[in-house]
């Protein structure tokens, strides 16, 4: 008789327990995610009356793959364009929730007399709700298409992005015992840089690749290609310092803008369900009854802090962001849990040896309990709203239920202001995208391209060749920095219908455009030809003049812009 590998036996045990529990919970009309957690507890070493897994490390590894698939599927379902369409509401709500819940968590730790670092890390753990758990709960309950669910997922995505910044801040605090503003700012800039770069390059290249490969695509090849892109981004995101799950989400959001998104989502769904089940089962495996009994008082207090803090503070945050009372309560009741980020942060504190050993088991118990209660809290939101609506004065309800998106008639001054607001947004968008692309080209050339050129050519020809190649690639982006949108309908209208102030503003933006474009040229010349001196200044002016007037670069820039815009709107146009 051949010996069975422990991992296979563990997988069999996990799937048998998960299968029985999911059927049971489905028959009881309860969310399946709760069945997974119960199955995890039954299959764990903490349950002495049943067989348990023997290779916990491998199961944990599979659960991490499950998080990747869950976040990849979330990106396919919910893209960055949807966040932009939501406006500022998710951003305002997310920031308010994080600040409020960090304070609640820190205060809870202080009440137990814990150390300052324990309190700060606990606040960070309580500040982030679980994207995977809420996403699964919405999926099981058929709520993903609801407006409040879209708003919640927008907030969760923003929280995941801010979580990276928070981790850097807490890591810095752990090492230096004080916040290092420069390092925090650099982390934020790095995050913004890679987000823009991934999104722009991904939207430009991936749809083109899928179109070229479409004759070769069947269900099998499309699935393998999509997963290859997903895990390729996971590796790249990890290499530059971000989480694997975040990279998976970014790739999912890029693929969500393609015409193949719905088919990819359908093909990935079975794989996501398998590995996602293992993830939720692994959460249940972390339940330790002995530790729960030992720390029952702190656990119950922290659970109460999450429930009350999220329902009250998050409701206020969503009201501030312009939502109605009912929507605000539905959103806040959906956020009453902590999840995978709390585990990551707890592991970080343990590895840096700045948090106490008891903090991790407490967080695990709280996470498991709040995962259990999440579906019930979501269902409780509307009944709770009905109770609150009966208790509050009618005038308050009317004011909170008022639609904040009603349009008002604009005067001519308001119309000019709106034109300026639109033009300034376009200006920032053009500057941001093309600056990031220029920086990416420069970084790649200096890290890789320059080494090859310097190995082939002697100085100063190697420097001249490096500058020429870099400027040739950056040319369309620098042209866009200096000229894109400078002759738009909005600008012409502001110039013709506005007064002297409007024309001064237009001139100021034009000069700023030229200065930014010239700054990139000067940086390239200065780094490749550092001893150019006065000749370098004349070279910068001459090159800027040539790029500004080049019809070839204008054509290339227009083609790139049109391709990006068409790819970005491809899915919507295909459905119309």
Protein Blocks (a to p, Z undefined) as FASTA:
>chain_A
ZZddfklmmmmmmmmmmmmmmmmmmmnopafklmmmmmmmmmpmklmkbccdfblmlmmm
mmmmmmmmmmmmmmmmocfklmmmnommlmmmmmmmmmmmmmmmmmmmmmnopafklmmm
mmmmmmpccfklmmmmmmmnopmmpmklmmmmmmmmmmmmmmmmmmmmmmmmmmnopacf
klmmmmmmmmmmmmmmmmmmmmmmmmmmmmmmmmmpcfklmmmmmmmmmmmmmmmmmmno
pafklmmmmmmmmmmmpmklmmmmmmmmmmmmmmmmmmmmmmmmmpcfklmmmmmmmmmm
mmmmmmmmmmmmmmmmmmmnopafklmmmmmmmmnccdfklmmmmmmmmmnopacfklmm
mmmmmmmmmmmmmmmmmmmmmmmmmmmmmmpcfklmmmmmpcfkbccdddfklmmmmmmm
mmmmmmmmmmmmmmmmmmmmmmmmmmmmmmmmmmmpccfklmmmmmmmmmmmmmmmmmmm
mmgoplgfklmmmmmmmcfklmmmmmmmmmmmmmmmmmmmmmmmmmmmmmnmmmlmmmmm
mmmmmmmmmmklmmmmmmmmmmmmmmmmmmmmmmZZ
